[in-house]
Amino acid sequence: MMLTLNVADGAARVNPNGDGVALGHLLSMSDARLVTTATNQLQRTQGSFALCTMCIGVGHGVPIVIENSSIYSLTIPC
């Protein structure tokens, strides 16, 4: 698919950690792994957002956007 879309193998927008299909697609378990991996990747790379698309069975899916709030420095007024 990457060749069809002319996406370079090491492109920054490509998920380096695999997806649900690459994991064997255990229903719901791949979703938990995707969210955990995306959260860890955000922390590791200091990224801002991650998008996970999760299968909930029978052709339905749910997207989730994760925001890395640890990259913002918060100033709390006294």
Residue frames as qw, qx, qy, qz and C-alpha x, y, z in Angstrom:
[[0.000, 0.886, 0.463, 0.000, 0.00, 0.00, 0.00],
 [0.320, -0.759, 0.096, 0.559, 2.87, 2.40, 0.77],
 [0.365, -0.095, 0.602, 0.704, 4.22, 1.91, -2.75],
 [0.160, 0.633, 0.686, 0.321, 0.79, 2.58, -4.23],
 [0.152, -0.943, -0.284, 0.086, 0.53, 5.84, -2.29],
 [0.537, 0.606, -0.183, 0.557, 4.18, 6.79, -3.01],
 [0.514, -0.823, 0.151, -0.187, 4.99, 6.98, 0.70],
 [0.369, 0.593, -0.671, 0.248, 8.67, 6.55, 1.57],
 [0.738, -0.165, -0.643, 0.119, 9.53, 3.58, 3.80],
 [0.467, -0.224, -0.502, 0.692, 10.88, 5.76, 6.62],
 [0.082, -0.583, -0.234, -0.774, 8.38, 8.62, 6.28],
 [0.029, -0.144, 0.573, -0.806, 7.61, 10.44, 9.54],
 [0.617, -0.064, 0.059, -0.782, 3.87, 9.86, 9.08],
 [0.754, 0.046, -0.630, -0.181, 4.27, 6.07, 8.96],
 [0.739, -0.571, 0.206, -0.291, 3.66, 4.16, 12.20],
 [0.316, 0.562, -0.758, 0.099, 7.01, 2.51, 13.07],
 [0.319, -0.251, 0.796, -0.450, 5.37, 0.26, 15.68],
 [0.074, -0.156, -0.955, -0.240, 2.91, -1.72, 13.55],
 [0.495, -0.142, -0.042, -0.856, -0.88, -1.82, 13.61],
 [0.731, -0.094, 0.472, -0.483, -3.69, -4.18, 14.62],
 [0.898, 0.375, -0.133, -0.186, -3.40, -6.26, 11.47],
 [0.442, 0.585, -0.634, 0.245, 0.37, -6.67, 11.97],
 [0.274, -0.389, 0.710, -0.520, -0.32, -7.85, 15.52],
 [0.081, -0.131, -0.986, -0.060, -2.73, -10.57, 14.44],
 [0.361, -0.276, -0.217, -0.864, -5.77, -8.38, 15.15],
 [0.257, -0.330, -0.862, 0.288, -7.07, -9.85, 18.36],
 [0.182, -0.714, -0.413, -0.535, -10.36, -8.02, 18.77],
 [0.437, -0.879, -0.080, -0.173, -10.02, -5.31, 21.45],
 [0.777, -0.453, 0.114, 0.422, -6.55, -6.47, 22.53],
 [0.563, 0.296, 0.232, 0.736, -4.94, -4.81, 19.51],
 [0.069, -0.859, -0.217, -0.459, -6.82, -1.63, 20.45],
 [0.629, -0.770, 0.014, 0.107, -5.35, -1.64, 23.94],
 [0.754, -0.155, 0.236, 0.593, -1.90, -2.24, 22.50],
 [0.380, 0.595, 0.289, 0.647, -2.31, 0.54, 19.91],
 [0.254, -0.914, -0.115, -0.294, -3.33, 3.12, 22.52],
 [0.730, -0.615, 0.127, 0.268, -0.52, 2.08, 24.89],
 [0.705, 0.080, 0.291, 0.642, 2.07, 2.13, 22.10],
 [0.211, 0.757, 0.254, 0.564, 0.85, 5.51, 20.80],
 [0.437, -0.894, -0.034, -0.093, 1.03, 7.00, 24.30],
 [0.766, -0.421, 0.225, 0.429, 4.56, 5.65, 24.81],
 [0.587, 0.364, 0.323, 0.647, 5.62, 6.90, 21.36],
 [0.020, -0.910, -0.176, -0.376, 4.29, 10.40, 22.16],
 [0.579, -0.797, 0.128, 0.111, 6.36, 10.49, 25.33],
 [0.794, -0.140, 0.320, 0.498, 9.45, 9.07, 23.62],
 [0.468, 0.380, 0.362, 0.711, 9.36, 11.53, 20.69],
 [0.055, -0.419, -0.285, 0.860, 7.76, 14.48, 22.53],
 [0.002, -0.331, -0.672, -0.663, 5.00, 14.44, 19.90],
 [0.286, -0.064, 0.190, -0.937, 1.84, 16.47, 20.30],
 [0.761, 0.111, 0.195, -0.609, -0.93, 14.16, 19.08],
 [0.087, -0.142, 0.959, 0.231, -1.49, 10.57, 18.02],
 [0.704, 0.124, -0.086, -0.694, -4.43, 9.11, 16.11],
 [0.196, -0.094, 0.976, -0.014, -5.48, 5.50, 16.64],
 [0.661, 0.064, -0.276, -0.695, -8.21, 3.85, 14.60],
 [0.254, -0.180, 0.906, -0.286, -9.65, 0.85, 16.37],
 [0.464, -0.115, -0.736, -0.478, -11.83, -1.99, 15.13],
 [0.444, -0.153, 0.573, -0.672, -14.85, -2.75, 17.30],
 [0.387, 0.095, 0.917, -0.014, -15.98, -5.72, 15.23],
 [0.449, 0.569, 0.688, 0.029, -18.17, -6.48, 12.23],
 [0.422, 0.524, 0.352, 0.650, -16.72, -3.69, 10.10],
 [0.201, -0.948, -0.179, -0.167, -17.21, -0.88, 12.60],
 [0.641, 0.135, -0.270, 0.705, -14.41, 1.33, 13.84],
 [0.320, -0.921, -0.206, 0.082, -13.71, 4.06, 16.38],
 [0.515, 0.543, -0.229, 0.623, -11.01, 6.72, 16.13],
 [0.555, -0.770, -0.199, 0.244, -9.27, 8.14, 19.19],
 [0.380, 0.733, -0.206, 0.525, -6.97, 11.17, 19.35],
 [0.726, -0.512, -0.252, 0.384, -4.44, 11.24, 22.19],
 [0.157, 0.905, -0.132, 0.373, -2.85, 14.53, 23.23],
 [0.716, -0.052, -0.396, 0.573, 0.51, 14.62, 24.97],
 [0.240, -0.932, -0.145, -0.229, -0.16, 17.22, 27.67],
 [0.746, -0.518, 0.030, 0.417, 3.29, 16.65, 29.23],
 [0.581, 0.264, 0.194, 0.745, 4.95, 18.76, 26.51],
 [0.056, -0.811, -0.182, -0.553, 3.21, 21.91, 27.71],
 [0.350, -0.030, -0.549, 0.758, 4.63, 23.90, 30.58],
 [0.296, -0.752, -0.517, -0.281, 1.81, 25.06, 32.77],
 [0.168, 0.208, -0.385, 0.884, 2.06, 28.15, 34.92],
 [0.365, -0.644, -0.670, -0.047, -0.45, 28.13, 37.74],
 [0.009, -0.627, 0.130, -0.768, -1.11, 31.59, 39.17],
 [0.314, -0.147, -0.755, 0.557, -0.98, 31.87, 42.94]]
